[in-house]
Amino acid sequence: MNLVRAHRKIAVRRAVAIQLIIDRELGLMRNENPLQDAYVIDYLTDLVEEAVLQEFERLSERGGVLGAMETVYQRSKIQEESLYYESLKHSGDLPVVGVNMFENPNSEDASTRPNEVARSNEDEKQAQLRNLERFQGARPEKAREALVRLQEVARCGGNVFAELMETVKYASLGQISDALFEVGGRYRRSM
């Protein structure tokens, strides 16, 4: 009987937690009937559209995507935004469910944070390298054919993703990367 009570207690706790998370993440309970053409949905959509338009204008001011890449605009923008949001999360100003709010009060049951980072030893590393060599040596002709098809699709502007799904059956990530570098070149960050 105690086991049944314990399971009920866990079920109730989960149900309440799910409601709290949905309310916190979506904020739907703070607006009256948000799903039936409510002002709040239109307002939020307008905010997103305006932010996207402003970012497109900033890219245009820098000469488009390529011009912005030359000045390392995108990378610096991503790094600045990441740092900003990380600082908000750490200070608690940006609540994130399961990270800085609604965490499991029993730290022993919380499995999301490992106690230590797992590192592979030399034997595991060598085993992975042997597996890679075995994979690459299993069907080298099929790998070459798949890589050539992938390069053709990339040159013609076809669906590279669909071709990648076939290529990974025969070629490793390194082989695929090298084949695509031959087609499109390597990006070198300007310092």
DARAZI-V245437 format. One record per helix or strand. SS is the DSSP state (2 for helix, 1 for strand). FROM is the first residue (numbers start at 0). LEN is the number of residues. If there is no record, write none. Layout:
[[SS | FROM | LEN] [SS | FROM | LEN]]
This chain:
[[2 | 1 | 25] [2 | 27 | 3] [2 | 38 | 23] [2 | 63 | 7] [2 | 72 | 19] [1 | 96 | 1] [1 | 100 | 1] [2 | 121 | 17] [2 | 139 | 17] [2 | 159 | 8] [2 | 172 | 12]]
